[in-house]
Structures are given as C-alpha cells and as structure tokens.
Amino acid sequence: METGSQENTRAAGGEPVWTGLPPGLLRMRRLLLVVWLGLLTLALGLLLGLLAGPAWAAFALLPLALMAWGWVLLGRNWRSWRYAERADDLLISRGVLWREETVVPYGRMQLVEVTSGPVERHFGLASVQLHTAAAATDATIPGLDPAEAERLRDRLTELGEARSAGL
C-alpha cells in the first residue's frame, strides 16, 4: 500500500504523473530570440545598406526567417520537457528528435540546488539542478516557478537523505 505522497505521483495504470514546464520559460526564450535576431536583422540591414547598397540590404531579412523557424522549434522543445516524481527516483524527459529520459535515484543525489540568473529572475523563473556522484547523471529542470523549484528541492533533498540513510 502506498502512502499519500506516493499516491499523488502515480496515475491509475501505475504510470508516473508527468509535470510539464510552465509557459514562462517559453515566453522568456522566445523574447530572447526576437530581441537578438531583431537586433541582428537591424544591424545587418544597416551595414549592407550603407556598404553594399539598398538591394543588398534585403539579405538582412534572412535572420527574420531564422526567427520564424526558431519560434516553432522553441515551442516544440518546451513541450518536450517534463518531469515525474516516483517513489524511488525522479524522471526527467526531454527532446524532440532524440528523446532523452534521465532517471535519478533519490539515494544517489548528493546536492540539489536552485539557481536563477538575472534574466530568469526577471521572468520569475528558477532552475533545479541535481548533482550525483557520477557527473554524467547530473540533471537540470529549467524554467520552474521559484516556489515549485524550492518545493522540489526540499522534497528531493528529504527523499535523498532518507534513501542514503537506508544504504
């Protein structure tokens, strides 16, 4: 029989309950895409217009095509990220073309930290980074709400201490 917290992590068929990333991460990434490629378009248009003539300035529209393509790819990438808390481990799944699923056993976690750079803080986001003994299994969950990131950090730390004490 499972405890109350474990019941919440499983669907009816025994499958884990996946949690996607909040839309704030997608908004942040798309805004950065528009700002950087918009500036590149403007600078390239001015340089080509002044140095090569107005006809060549039309090539400055190429970054706009890249922006449209990036807009779609960012959405697909954002939808591919998800995580699930199970009884003995944390699952992190991501990837559009190449799916990658990371399984981090609670007993192997050495450090769980919440990070938030200046751009993430501006958008009200934080990332949870998990460190294990094997550097290859370190994992990150980006773009979480800070309260959710702290809750996840505290829960994973508690579960990690409980599992490592039992070894």
C-alpha positions in Angstrom: 0.0 0.0 0.0 1.4 3.4 -1.0 1.5 6.5 1.2 -0.4 9.6 0.4 2.5 11.4 -1.2 3.3 8.4 -3.4 -0.3 8.0 -4.5 -0.1 11.5 -6.0 2.9 10.5 -8.1 1.1 7.7 -9.9 -1.7 7.5 -12.4 -4.3 4.8 -12.3 -2.3 2.4 -14.5 0.9 2.7 -12.4 2.4 5.2 -14.8 4.2 8.3 -13.4 2.3 11.6 -13.4 4.3 13.9 -15.7 4.6 17.6 -15.0 5.4 20.0 -17.9 7.4 23.2 -17.6 5.5 26.5 -17.1 4.8 28.8 -20.1 7.1 31.5 -18.6 10.1 29.6 -19.9 8.8 29.6 -23.4 7.9 33.3 -23.2 11.4 34.1 -22.0 13.2 32.1 -24.7 11.0 33.5 -27.5 11.6 37.0 -26.3 15.3 36.5 -26.3 15.1 35.0 -29.8 13.2 38.1 -31.1 15.5 40.6 -29.4 18.8 39.0 -30.6 17.7 38.2 -34.1 15.8 41.5 -34.4 19.0 43.4 -33.5 21.0 41.2 -35.9 18.4 42.0 -38.7 18.6 45.7 -38.0 22.4 45.8 -37.8 22.9 43.7 -40.9 20.3 45.8 -42.8 22.1 49.0 -41.9 25.6 47.6 -42.7 24.6 46.1 -46.0 22.6 49.2 -47.0 25.4 51.5 -46.2 28.3 49.4 -47.6 26.8 47.4 -50.5 23.7 49.3 -51.4 20.0 49.1 -50.7 19.4 46.0 -52.9 21.8 44.0 -50.7 20.0 45.2 -47.6 17.3 42.7 -48.5 19.6 39.9 -47.3 19.1 41.3 -43.8 15.7 39.6 -43.9 17.3 36.2 -43.6 17.5 36.4 -39.8 13.8 37.0 -39.8 13.2 33.6 -41.5 15.5 32.1 -38.9 13.4 33.8 -36.2 10.2 32.2 -37.5 11.9 28.8 -37.6 13.3 29.3 -34.1 9.9 30.3 -32.8 8.4 27.0 -33.8 11.4 24.9 -32.6 11.4 26.6 -29.2 7.7 25.7 -28.8 8.4 22.1 -29.7 11.4 21.9 -27.4 9.5 23.5 -24.5 6.6 20.9 -24.9 9.1 18.1 -24.8 10.4 18.8 -21.3 8.6 17.1 -18.4 9.5 15.5 -15.1 7.9 13.0 -12.7 8.5 12.2 -9.1 8.3 8.5 -8.4 8.6 6.5 -5.2 12.4 5.8 -5.6 13.6 8.2 -8.3 13.0 11.3 -10.4 12.4 11.1 -14.1 13.3 13.9 -16.5 12.3 13.6 -20.1 13.2 16.0 -23.0 14.0 16.1 -26.6 12.1 16.4 -29.9 14.1 14.4 -32.4 16.2 12.5 -29.9 14.2 11.7 -26.8 16.3 11.6 -23.6 15.0 10.3 -20.3 17.1 10.7 -17.2 16.4 8.6 -14.1 17.9 10.0 -11.0 17.6 7.7 -7.9 16.9 9.7 -4.7 19.6 7.8 -2.9 22.3 8.9 -5.4 21.6 12.6 -5.1 24.4 14.5 -3.4 23.3 18.1 -4.0 20.1 19.7 -5.2 20.3 23.4 -5.9 18.0 26.1 -7.1 19.6 28.6 -9.5 18.2 31.7 -11.1 20.2 34.1 -13.3 19.2 37.7 -13.9 17.1 37.0 -17.0 15.3 34.1 -15.2 14.7 36.2 -12.2 13.2 39.0 -14.3 10.7 36.4 -15.7 10.1 34.8 -12.3 11.8 31.5 -13.1 14.3 29.2 -11.5 16.1 26.0 -12.4 16.6 22.9 -10.2 20.0 21.3 -10.7 20.6 17.7 -9.4 24.2 16.6 -8.7 25.0 12.9 -8.2 28.3 11.0 -7.7 28.6 10.4 -11.4 28.9 13.6 -13.3 27.2 12.1 -16.4 24.0 11.7 -14.5 23.7 15.3 -13.3 20.3 16.7 -14.4 18.6 20.1 -14.6 14.9 21.1 -14.7 14.8 24.6 -16.2 12.2 27.4 -16.1 10.2 26.4 -13.0 8.2 28.8 -10.8 10.6 29.7 -7.9 8.1 28.3 -5.3 7.9 25.0 -7.2 11.7 24.9 -7.6 12.1 25.3 -3.8 9.4 22.7 -3.1 11.1 20.3 -5.4 14.5 21.0 -3.9 13.2 20.4 -0.4 11.3 17.2 -1.3 14.3 15.8 -3.3 16.7 16.6 -0.5 14.4 15.0 2.1 14.0 11.9 -0.1 17.7 11.7 -0.9 18.6 11.9 2.8 16.1 9.2 3.7 17.3 6.9 0.9 21.0 7.4 1.5 20.5 6.8 5.3 19.0 3.4 4.4 22.1 2.3 2.5 
